[in-house]
Amino acid sequence: MPRLSLDTFDERGLKLISLKNPSVTRQLGIVSKRGVPLSPLAEELRKIIVRTFA
């Protein structure tokens, strides 16, 4: 949470802990119709995404 949001935060029953350098991960996927090839432009975008996140 941004620090500014804590100024109006009701802290009753909650404990706030500062995190230093937290890492955030998520799974990404590319969805396409089964049996239908991607357009050339979409395939190029897929390659860029795979190359960037590999």
Secondary structure as UniProt FT lines:
FT   HELIX           3..8
FT   TURN            12..13
FT   TURN            34..35
FT   HELIX           40..53
//
